């Protein structure tokens, strides 16, 4: 291992801390902070101090060589030292910290800005929030005490708030029915069954407890849908955050999911007229009622009574009610059950009834519910909520038996009152029984179909839930603040300049410069493209349990729709690095709306678009009408390159788990050969696989690089270096295109055929960005030379290519997107002629967008079912007037345009005049 590899002793010391979950804690008694330049200013994502705050976890990057692995940290908010829990996320090759994670608990006063500083040495750790017992764990925040069993079907046995029982018997539900097309179909009920309970992190500020299991049939032994439930808590907090993930392992032809939920009981002791139900709408409105209402009666109980009930305060004693009401309370109906159903993204309904066996009354309707409710009394209760509730429809919140001593709350992630999930493939194969027919079909619908490959087996879904045990019924304003916190969780972030100075995520981006007049047009175009897709999510209603977070691939200007039903043109599934475009644009701008869209996409593409179990695990599925429908199961979709941003900025454990699963993903390529339909052969030798240098190796390198910087495992560094060196040793370097890799060592066989193999897709799924980072942390002259050759020659004039390689490369696509490779070579070699050439390639727009514009036109009914904004040069499309325009919008082209524009602004110097 050369001098640039990790210092094993210092790095492994840090990784041992990471693996053990031992936190570093900063406090008022901490050691002296490090020098001023290392202090990092942190602000709230979106710029506003949270109206409701219950704790936050975030990641902060550090320049190489400046923060030792043994460092602690101090956090100051508005000049005051604040207790913070810290731990390492990643290391530089010299063993210094690259990313640190931090947790801040609830504060009496939330600061406008914070300042984070490394300490010379970490202070002593405080007491953990978690205590282990033989059959259960106790999580004690100082406000809440939670008993968590180690086995059985109950996940949360008891939760009390300062000694007052608040909820109990928390468990997961799964309802499964048979084929909905058949009469008399069965309905089965399953309940969570715990297999393992792990304290994933424990400390004095933050704790994470992870429960794993599956759902077991109530009257049988069958188990379905393995789940992972992470329980998060902060010191002095009355809130629990639950991150729920499940994997689909059922038979999509026989098992139709009718409901997935978290259910718990909550004791009720107050008088029926002092029991309160609340639901929050996404627009900030609140549905507020009491189980037994005292308003609107024929007789008035008194203004003080009515006002107290409306505001959720304790009503006066019944003896102070007007006598004609006090003596007839038993005749006022008590509504014990409430249901909020969000059946689609534009409509919810709230209904209620007195008890089982009686009819439901329509109580309220609206467009979008925030997915947050409350049940309790003036003496306290539970606020409960599902994040991205209406966006992940169909969703449902139920309150039952609120008129009894033990009410029940159910948070349906898939609404029980909605139609069941139907995950069956959408066509019968249409005779595509062999590769010849499948390739013919690809030429007409762009769908890569193969029998048995369009299965949902192994796809996953992650949801976020919050439970807050409060001391009194919140006011409507307080409840709205809580709902906003649940739907838009506070996050501390460093600004783009600070992120860039840390040197993370490579050199292919730079902070936006609002004062640079020469780049104003490019900045405006970048903003237009993002704003268009953000707005298109809303305009096209790209929402739903399995769909939220993704965007569509290509537009159909004739129908004024995205090609949602045309083979490979429908859901994008990360094609040509849509995820990277959003994340680099966030790094460049720090915009709140960009972060949230990128976050939602990362959640979706890492869960739904990837097979987590089964023969295809852990590969992803290429773009298709159904997210899992395409037969191209590839690393380019499941790549860690798309996940790293969210992990490092938020320290999210679920994302870290998904990234770890990709470390040995290349082994699946032995059985699922990516290019099997175009001649790529399976290596017959044990322990070898045919690996493309672009889409395959780029994803492998991203997984190994990320795991190496997270753990310091020297074996991964060796495999990564072996793969780099053996690519560089090929007679044609990256132009060899594909090689046989020994999977354990990472070393490629040397190709002696002399053949050139080049794909326009090789560098557009994160390879360019990962290679930029590799040259930072694993410098290799031979690898750098091979990569720069590829960068210089892909778009080079034919004669230059012939001189360098002995033969031309042929007609290659995506020249505009590859301009960023030209720019990188110019930057790395300090060659202004290459930088100018990059701008020229970008402006020409070959294989991309030659004439980007920022115009939208209106499509008016009856040309479509509603009026639309559509990109194109015509101001209005009116079917009655006979006007038309061709949008022909491609997400591929927009993502590559955006990535290339940002890279050129960072690498290619001032743009040439006609590049605007």
JORAZI-V553817 format. One record per backbone hydrogen bond with DSSP energy under -0.5 kcal/mol. CO is the residue of the C=O (numbers start at 1). NH is the residue of the N-H. E is the energy in kcal/mol with one decimal. If there is no record, write none. Layout:
co->CO nh->NH e->E
co->CO nh->NH e->E
//
This chain:
co->2 nh->5 e->-1.8
co->6 nh->8 e->-1.0
co->7 nh->11 e->-2.7
co->8 nh->12 e->-2.7
co->9 nh->13 e->-1.7
co->10 nh->14 e->-1.6
co->11 nh->15 e->-2.6
co->12 nh->16 e->-2.1
co->13 nh->17 e->-1.4
co->14 nh->18 e->-2.0
co->15 nh->19 e->-2.9
co->16 nh->20 e->-2.0
co->17 nh->21 e->-0.9
co->17 nh->22 e->-1.3
co->18 nh->21 e->-0.8
co->21 nh->23 e->-0.5
co->21 nh->202 e->-0.7
co->24 nh->86 e->-4.1
co->25 nh->123 e->-0.8
co->26 nh->84 e->-1.7
co->27 nh->30 e->-2.0
co->32 nh->120 e->-1.4
co->35 nh->38 e->-1.6
co->36 nh->39 e->-2.4
co->39 nh->41 e->-0.5
co->40 nh->116 e->-2.8
co->42 nh->114 e->-2.4
co->43 nh->493 e->-2.7
co->44 nh->47 e->-2.9
co->56 nh->104 e->-2.7
co->58 nh->102 e->-2.4
co->60 nh->100 e->-2.6
co->63 nh->66 e->-1.4
co->66 nh->68 e->-0.6
co->67 nh->97 e->-3.4
co->68 nh->71 e->-1.8
co->70 nh->122 e->-0.8
co->72 nh->119 e->-2.8
co->74 nh->117 e->-2.6
co->75 nh->82 e->-3.1
co->76 nh->78 e->-0.5
co->76 nh->115 e->-2.6
co->77 nh->80 e->-1.8
co->80 nh->77 e->-2.9
co->82 nh->75 e->-0.6
co->84 nh->26 e->-2.4
co->85 nh->103 e->-2.5
co->86 nh->24 e->-4.6
co->87 nh->101 e->-3.5
co->90 nh->98 e->-2.8
co->90 nh->99 e->-1.7
co->92 nh->95 e->-2.3
co->93 nh->7 e->-0.7
co->96 nh->92 e->-3.2
co->98 nh->62 e->-2.4
co->99 nh->89 e->-2.8
co->99 nh->90 e->-1.8
co->100 nh->60 e->-2.9
co->101 nh->87 e->-2.1
co->102 nh->58 e->-2.1
co->103 nh->85 e->-2.2
co->104 nh->56 e->-2.4
co->112 nh->44 e->-0.5
co->113 nh->78 e->-1.2
co->114 nh->42 e->-3.0
co->115 nh->76 e->-2.4
co->116 nh->40 e->-3.0
co->117 nh->74 e->-2.9
co->118 nh->34 e->-3.4
co->119 nh->72 e->-0.7
co->121 nh->31 e->-0.5
co->123 nh->25 e->-0.5
co->129 nh->140 e->-2.9
co->131 nh->138 e->-2.8
co->135 nh->150 e->-2.1
co->136 nh->133 e->-2.2
co->137 nh->139 e->-0.5
co->137 nh->148 e->-2.8
co->138 nh->131 e->-2.6
co->138 nh->140 e->-0.6
co->139 nh->141 e->-0.5
co->139 nh->146 e->-2.8
co->141 nh->236 e->-3.8
co->143 nh->162 e->-2.6
co->144 nh->141 e->-2.3
co->144 nh->142 e->-0.7
co->145 nh->160 e->-2.2
co->146 nh->139 e->-2.6
co->146 nh->148 e->-0.6
co->147 nh->149 e->-0.5
co->147 nh->157 e->-2.0
co->147 nh->158 e->-1.0
co->148 nh->137 e->-2.6
co->152 nh->194 e->-3.2
co->155 nh->157 e->-0.6
co->156 nh->170 e->-2.8
co->157 nh->169 e->-1.7
co->158 nh->147 e->-2.6
co->159 nh->166 e->-2.7
co->159 nh->167 e->-1.9
co->160 nh->145 e->-2.1
co->160 nh->162 e->-0.7
co->161 nh->164 e->-2.0
co->163 nh->165 e->-0.6
co->164 nh->161 e->-2.9
co->167 nh->159 e->-2.5
co->168 nh->265 e->-3.0
co->170 nh->155 e->-3.1
co->170 nh->156 e->-1.6
co->171 nh->263 e->-3.1
co->172 nh->192 e->-1.9
co->173 nh->261 e->-2.1
co->174 nh->190 e->-3.4
co->175 nh->258 e->-3.4
co->175 nh->259 e->-1.2
co->176 nh->188 e->-3.9
co->177 nh->256 e->-2.9
co->179 nh->182 e->-1.6
co->182 nh->185 e->-0.6
co->186 nh->178 e->-1.7
co->188 nh->176 e->-2.7
co->189 nh->218 e->-2.9
co->190 nh->174 e->-2.0
co->191 nh->216 e->-3.1
co->193 nh->214 e->-1.7
co->194 nh->152 e->-0.6
co->196 nh->212 e->-2.5
co->198 nh->200 e->-1.2
co->198 nh->210 e->-3.3
co->201 nh->208 e->-2.8
co->203 nh->129 e->-1.4
co->205 nh->235 e->-2.4
co->207 nh->233 e->-1.9
co->208 nh->200 e->-1.4
co->208 nh->201 e->-1.9
co->209 nh->211 e->-0.5
co->209 nh->231 e->-3.1
co->210 nh->198 e->-2.7
co->211 nh->229 e->-3.1
co->212 nh->195 e->-3.4
co->212 nh->196 e->-1.9
co->213 nh->227 e->-2.7
co->214 nh->193 e->-2.5
co->214 nh->216 e->-0.5
co->215 nh->224 e->-2.7
co->216 nh->191 e->-2.5
co->217 nh->220 e->-1.2
co->222 nh->217 e->-3.0
co->224 nh->215 e->-2.9
co->226 nh->247 e->-2.1
co->227 nh->213 e->-2.0
co->228 nh->230 e->-0.5
co->228 nh->245 e->-2.7
co->229 nh->211 e->-2.9
co->229 nh->231 e->-0.5
co->230 nh->232 e->-0.5
co->230 nh->243 e->-2.4
co->231 nh->209 e->-2.3
co->232 nh->241 e->-2.1
co->233 nh->207 e->-2.3
co->234 nh->237 e->-1.5
co->235 nh->106 e->-0.6
co->237 nh->144 e->-0.6
co->238 nh->469 e->-2.6
co->240 nh->467 e->-2.6
co->241 nh->232 e->-3.2
co->242 nh->244 e->-0.6
co->242 nh->465 e->-3.1
co->243 nh->230 e->-2.5
co->243 nh->245 e->-0.5
co->244 nh->463 e->-3.1
co->245 nh->228 e->-2.7
co->246 nh->461 e->-1.8
co->247 nh->249 e->-0.6
co->248 nh->458 e->-3.4
co->250 nh->252 e->-0.7
co->251 nh->254 e->-1.6
co->251 nh->255 e->-3.6
co->254 nh->256 e->-0.6
co->255 nh->257 e->-0.6
co->256 nh->177 e->-2.6
co->257 nh->421 e->-2.7
co->259 nh->175 e->-2.8
co->260 nh->413 e->-2.5
co->260 nh->414 e->-1.5
co->261 nh->173 e->-2.6
co->262 nh->411 e->-3.0
co->263 nh->171 e->-2.6
co->264 nh->409 e->-3.0
co->265 nh->168 e->-2.4
co->266 nh->407 e->-2.0
co->271 nh->274 e->-2.2
co->272 nh->275 e->-1.2
co->272 nh->292 e->-1.3
co->274 nh->276 e->-0.5
co->274 nh->378 e->-0.5
co->275 nh->291 e->-2.4
co->276 nh->376 e->-1.7
co->277 nh->289 e->-2.3
co->278 nh->374 e->-2.0
co->279 nh->287 e->-3.2
co->280 nh->370 e->-2.3
co->280 nh->371 e->-0.6
co->280 nh->372 e->-0.6
co->281 nh->284 e->-1.8
co->285 nh->281 e->-3.2
co->286 nh->288 e->-0.7
co->287 nh->279 e->-1.9
co->289 nh->277 e->-3.1
co->291 nh->293 e->-0.6
co->291 nh->335 e->-2.9
co->294 nh->301 e->-0.5
co->301 nh->322 e->-1.3
co->302 nh->306 e->-2.5
co->303 nh->307 e->-2.8
co->304 nh->308 e->-2.0
co->305 nh->309 e->-2.2
co->306 nh->310 e->-2.4
co->307 nh->311 e->-2.0
co->308 nh->312 e->-0.6
co->308 nh->313 e->-2.1
co->309 nh->312 e->-1.1
co->317 nh->320 e->-2.5
co->318 nh->321 e->-1.9
co->322 nh->325 e->-2.0
co->322 nh->326 e->-2.6
co->323 nh->327 e->-2.1
co->325 nh->328 e->-2.0
co->326 nh->329 e->-0.6
co->328 nh->331 e->-1.9
co->329 nh->332 e->-1.8
co->331 nh->333 e->-0.6
co->333 nh->335 e->-0.6
co->334 nh->336 e->-0.9
co->336 nh->402 e->-2.8
co->337 nh->353 e->-2.0
co->338 nh->399 e->-2.8
co->339 nh->341 e->-0.5
co->339 nh->351 e->-2.5
co->340 nh->342 e->-0.5
co->340 nh->397 e->-2.3
co->341 nh->343 e->-0.9
co->341 nh->349 e->-1.8
co->342 nh->394 e->-0.6
co->342 nh->395 e->-1.8
co->344 nh->347 e->-1.5
co->347 nh->343 e->-0.7
co->347 nh->344 e->-1.1
co->348 nh->366 e->-1.9
co->349 nh->341 e->-2.5
co->350 nh->363 e->-3.0
co->350 nh->364 e->-1.7
co->351 nh->339 e->-2.6
co->352 nh->361 e->-3.6
co->353 nh->337 e->-2.1
co->354 nh->336 e->-1.1
co->355 nh->358 e->-1.6
co->361 nh->352 e->-1.9
co->361 nh->363 e->-0.6
co->364 nh->350 e->-3.3
co->366 nh->348 e->-2.7
co->368 nh->282 e->-2.5
co->368 nh->283 e->-0.5
co->369 nh->390 e->-0.7
co->371 nh->386 e->-2.0
co->372 nh->280 e->-2.5
co->373 nh->384 e->-2.4
co->374 nh->278 e->-2.1
co->375 nh->382 e->-2.3
co->376 nh->276 e->-3.9
co->377 nh->380 e->-2.4
co->380 nh->377 e->-2.2
co->381 nh->470 e->-1.9
co->382 nh->375 e->-1.8
co->383 nh->468 e->-3.1
co->384 nh->373 e->-3.0
co->385 nh->466 e->-2.5
co->386 nh->389 e->-0.7
co->388 nh->392 e->-1.1
co->389 nh->392 e->-0.7
co->390 nh->393 e->-1.3
co->391 nh->544 e->-3.7
co->393 nh->545 e->-2.2
co->394 nh->415 e->-1.8
co->395 nh->342 e->-2.9
co->396 nh->412 e->-2.8
co->397 nh->340 e->-2.9
co->398 nh->410 e->-2.4
co->399 nh->338 e->-2.8
co->400 nh->408 e->-2.9
co->401 nh->404 e->-1.9
co->405 nh->268 e->-2.7
co->407 nh->266 e->-2.4
co->408 nh->400 e->-3.0
co->409 nh->264 e->-2.3
co->410 nh->398 e->-2.7
co->410 nh->412 e->-0.8
co->411 nh->262 e->-1.8
co->411 nh->413 e->-0.7
co->412 nh->396 e->-1.8
co->414 nh->260 e->-1.2
co->415 nh->418 e->-1.1
co->429 nh->432 e->-2.5
co->431 nh->433 e->-2.1
co->434 nh->438 e->-2.3
co->435 nh->439 e->-2.4
co->436 nh->440 e->-1.7
co->437 nh->441 e->-2.5
co->438 nh->442 e->-1.8
co->439 nh->443 e->-1.1
co->440 nh->443 e->-0.5
co->441 nh->444 e->-1.6
co->441 nh->445 e->-2.6
co->441 nh->446 e->-0.6
co->442 nh->446 e->-1.3
co->445 nh->568 e->-1.6
co->447 nh->449 e->-1.2
co->448 nh->631 e->-3.4
co->450 nh->453 e->-2.1
co->453 nh->455 e->-0.7
co->456 nh->459 e->-2.5
co->458 nh->612 e->-3.4
co->459 nh->248 e->-3.1
co->461 nh->246 e->-1.9
co->463 nh->244 e->-2.8
co->464 nh->387 e->-2.6
co->465 nh->242 e->-3.2
co->466 nh->385 e->-2.2
co->467 nh->240 e->-3.1
co->468 nh->383 e->-3.2
co->468 nh->470 e->-0.9
co->470 nh->381 e->-1.6
co->475 nh->479 e->-2.7
co->476 nh->480 e->-2.2
co->477 nh->481 e->-2.0
co->478 nh->482 e->-2.2
co->479 nh->483 e->-2.5
co->480 nh->484 e->-2.4
co->481 nh->485 e->-2.1
co->482 nh->486 e->-2.4
co->483 nh->487 e->-2.4
co->484 nh->488 e->-2.4
co->491 nh->45 e->-2.9
co->493 nh->43 e->-2.6
co->495 nh->499 e->-2.3
co->496 nh->500 e->-2.5
co->497 nh->501 e->-2.3
co->498 nh->502 e->-1.2
co->499 nh->504 e->-1.0
co->500 nh->503 e->-1.6
co->503 nh->506 e->-0.6
co->512 nh->514 e->-0.7
co->513 nh->516 e->-1.5
co->515 nh->517 e->-1.0
co->516 nh->519 e->-1.0
co->517 nh->520 e->-1.1
co->519 nh->523 e->-2.5
co->520 nh->524 e->-2.3
co->521 nh->525 e->-2.0
co->522 nh->526 e->-2.7
co->523 nh->527 e->-2.3
co->524 nh->528 e->-2.3
co->525 nh->529 e->-2.6
co->526 nh->530 e->-2.1
co->527 nh->531 e->-2.9
co->528 nh->532 e->-2.7
co->529 nh->533 e->-2.0
co->530 nh->534 e->-2.8
co->531 nh->535 e->-2.6
co->532 nh->536 e->-2.2
co->533 nh->537 e->-1.8
co->534 nh->538 e->-0.9
co->535 nh->539 e->-3.0
co->536 nh->540 e->-2.9
co->537 nh->542 e->-2.3
co->538 nh->541 e->-0.6
co->541 nh->543 e->-2.5
co->542 nh->549 e->-0.6
co->544 nh->548 e->-2.8
co->547 nh->550 e->-2.2
co->551 nh->572 e->-2.9
co->553 nh->891 e->-2.9
co->553 nh->892 e->-0.6
co->554 nh->563 e->-2.6
co->555 nh->557 e->-0.6
co->556 nh->560 e->-1.3
co->556 nh->561 e->-1.6
co->561 nh->556 e->-3.0
co->562 nh->564 e->-3.0
co->563 nh->566 e->-1.5
co->565 nh->567 e->-0.7
co->566 nh->569 e->-2.9
co->567 nh->570 e->-0.7
co->569 nh->553 e->-0.6
co->569 nh->554 e->-1.6
co->570 nh->553 e->-2.9
co->571 nh->624 e->-0.8
co->572 nh->575 e->-1.5
co->574 nh->577 e->-1.8
co->577 nh->581 e->-2.2
co->578 nh->582 e->-2.0
co->579 nh->583 e->-2.5
co->580 nh->584 e->-3.0
co->581 nh->585 e->-1.8
co->582 nh->586 e->-2.1
co->583 nh->587 e->-2.6
co->584 nh->588 e->-2.0
co->585 nh->589 e->-1.9
co->586 nh->590 e->-3.8
co->588 nh->512 e->-2.3
co->591 nh->595 e->-2.0
co->592 nh->596 e->-2.2
co->593 nh->597 e->-1.8
co->594 nh->598 e->-2.6
co->595 nh->599 e->-2.9
co->596 nh->600 e->-2.2
co->597 nh->601 e->-2.1
co->598 nh->602 e->-2.5
co->599 nh->603 e->-2.5
co->600 nh->604 e->-2.2
co->601 nh->605 e->-3.3
co->602 nh->606 e->-1.8
co->603 nh->607 e->-0.9
co->604 nh->607 e->-1.0
co->604 nh->608 e->-2.0
co->604 nh->609 e->-1.1
co->607 nh->460 e->-1.6
co->607 nh->610 e->-0.8
co->609 nh->621 e->-2.4
co->610 nh->612 e->-0.6
co->611 nh->618 e->-0.7
co->614 nh->617 e->-1.4
co->616 nh->619 e->-3.0
co->619 nh->611 e->-2.8
co->620 nh->634 e->-2.5
co->622 nh->630 e->-0.6
co->624 nh->571 e->-1.7
co->626 nh->629 e->-2.0
co->631 nh->633 e->-1.4
co->632 nh->622 e->-2.0
co->632 nh->634 e->-0.7
co->634 nh->620 e->-2.2
co->634 nh->637 e->-1.0
co->634 nh->638 e->-1.1
co->635 nh->639 e->-1.0
co->639 nh->642 e->-1.3
co->640 nh->643 e->-1.6
co->640 nh->644 e->-1.8
co->643 nh->647 e->-1.9
co->644 nh->648 e->-2.7
co->645 nh->649 e->-2.2
co->646 nh->650 e->-1.7
co->647 nh->651 e->-3.0
co->649 nh->59 e->-1.6
co->652 nh->656 e->-1.9
co->653 nh->657 e->-2.2
co->654 nh->658 e->-2.1
co->655 nh->659 e->-2.2
co->656 nh->660 e->-2.2
co->657 nh->661 e->-1.6
co->659 nh->662 e->-1.4
co->660 nh->663 e->-1.6
co->662 nh->665 e->-1.3
co->664 nh->667 e->-1.6
co->665 nh->668 e->-1.6
co->666 nh->669 e->-1.0
co->667 nh->670 e->-1.4
co->668 nh->671 e->-1.1
co->668 nh->672 e->-2.5
co->671 nh->673 e->-0.7
co->673 nh->676 e->-1.6
co->675 nh->678 e->-1.6
co->675 nh->680 e->-2.5
co->676 nh->679 e->-0.7
co->685 nh->688 e->-1.3
co->687 nh->743 e->-2.4
co->689 nh->691 e->-0.6
co->689 nh->741 e->-3.0
co->691 nh->739 e->-2.3
co->692 nh->697 e->-2.7
co->694 nh->698 e->-2.3
co->695 nh->699 e->-0.8
co->696 nh->700 e->-2.3
co->697 nh->701 e->-3.4
co->698 nh->702 e->-1.8
co->699 nh->703 e->-2.2
co->700 nh->704 e->-2.8
co->701 nh->705 e->-2.9
co->702 nh->706 e->-2.2
co->703 nh->707 e->-2.4
co->704 nh->708 e->-2.6
co->705 nh->709 e->-2.6
co->706 nh->710 e->-1.5
co->707 nh->711 e->-2.3
co->708 nh->712 e->-2.9
co->709 nh->91 e->-2.4
co->712 nh->714 e->-0.5
co->713 nh->716 e->-0.7
co->713 nh->717 e->-1.3
co->714 nh->718 e->-2.2
co->715 nh->719 e->-2.3
co->716 nh->720 e->-2.6
co->717 nh->721 e->-2.6
co->718 nh->722 e->-3.0
co->719 nh->723 e->-2.3
co->720 nh->724 e->-2.2
co->721 nh->725 e->-2.9
co->722 nh->726 e->-2.3
co->723 nh->727 e->-1.7
co->724 nh->728 e->-2.4
co->725 nh->729 e->-1.5
co->727 nh->730 e->-1.3
co->730 nh->733 e->-1.5
co->732 nh->735 e->-2.2
co->733 nh->736 e->-1.8
co->734 nh->737 e->-1.1
co->735 nh->757 e->-3.4
co->736 nh->738 e->-1.0
co->737 nh->693 e->-2.7
co->737 nh->694 e->-0.5
co->739 nh->691 e->-3.2
co->739 nh->741 e->-0.7
co->740 nh->749 e->-2.7
co->741 nh->689 e->-1.7
co->741 nh->743 e->-0.8
co->742 nh->746 e->-2.9
co->742 nh->747 e->-0.6
co->747 nh->742 e->-2.8
co->749 nh->751 e->-0.5
co->751 nh->731 e->-0.6
co->759 nh->762 e->-1.1
co->761 nh->764 e->-1.3
co->763 nh->768 e->-0.8
co->766 nh->770 e->-2.6
co->767 nh->771 e->-2.8
co->768 nh->772 e->-1.7
co->769 nh->773 e->-1.5
co->770 nh->774 e->-2.6
co->771 nh->775 e->-2.0
co->772 nh->776 e->-0.5
co->773 nh->776 e->-0.9
co->773 nh->777 e->-1.9
co->774 nh->778 e->-3.3
co->780 nh->784 e->-3.0
co->781 nh->785 e->-2.3
co->782 nh->786 e->-2.3
co->783 nh->787 e->-2.8
co->784 nh->788 e->-2.8
co->785 nh->789 e->-2.2
co->786 nh->790 e->-1.8
co->787 nh->791 e->-2.5
co->788 nh->792 e->-2.9
co->789 nh->793 e->-2.5
co->790 nh->794 e->-1.9
co->793 nh->796 e->-0.8
co->797 nh->801 e->-2.0
co->798 nh->802 e->-2.9
co->799 nh->803 e->-2.3
co->800 nh->804 e->-1.8
co->801 nh->805 e->-3.2
co->802 nh->806 e->-2.1
co->810 nh->812 e->-0.9
co->814 nh->818 e->-1.9
co->815 nh->819 e->-0.5
co->816 nh->819 e->-1.3
co->817 nh->820 e->-1.1
co->818 nh->821 e->-1.0
co->818 nh->822 e->-1.5
co->819 nh->823 e->-2.4
co->820 nh->824 e->-2.0
co->821 nh->825 e->-2.3
co->822 nh->826 e->-2.4
co->823 nh->827 e->-2.6
co->824 nh->828 e->-3.1
co->825 nh->829 e->-2.5
co->826 nh->830 e->-0.6
co->826 nh->831 e->-2.6
co->830 nh->832 e->-0.7
co->831 nh->835 e->-1.6
co->832 nh->836 e->-2.5
co->833 nh->837 e->-2.2
co->834 nh->838 e->-2.2
co->835 nh->839 e->-1.8
co->836 nh->840 e->-2.1
co->837 nh->841 e->-2.7
co->838 nh->842 e->-2.4
co->839 nh->843 e->-2.5
co->840 nh->844 e->-2.2
co->841 nh->845 e->-1.4
co->845 nh->848 e->-2.2
co->846 nh->816 e->-2.9
co->848 nh->850 e->-0.5
co->849 nh->852 e->-0.5
co->855 nh->872 e->-1.3
co->857 nh->870 e->-2.8
co->858 nh->860 e->-0.6
co->858 nh->877 e->-5.4
co->859 nh->868 e->-2.5
co->860 nh->863 e->-2.3
co->868 nh->859 e->-2.6
co->870 nh->857 e->-3.4
co->875 nh->858 e->-2.2
co->876 nh->878 e->-0.6
co->877 nh->860 e->-2.3
co->878 nh->881 e->-1.1
co->878 nh->882 e->-1.1
co->878 nh->883 e->-1.2
co->885 nh->887 e->-0.7
co->889 nh->555 e->-2.6
co->890 nh->894 e->-2.0
co->891 nh->895 e->-2.9
co->892 nh->896 e->-2.3
co->893 nh->897 e->-2.6
co->894 nh->898 e->-2.8
co->895 nh->899 e->-2.6
co->896 nh->900 e->-2.4
co->897 nh->901 e->-2.8
co->898 nh->902 e->-2.2
co->899 nh->903 e->-2.2
co->900 nh->904 e->-2.9
co->901 nh->905 e->-2.1
co->902 nh->906 e->-1.2
co->903 nh->907 e->-2.4
co->904 nh->908 e->-2.6
co->912 nh->915 e->-2.2
co->913 nh->916 e->-1.2
//
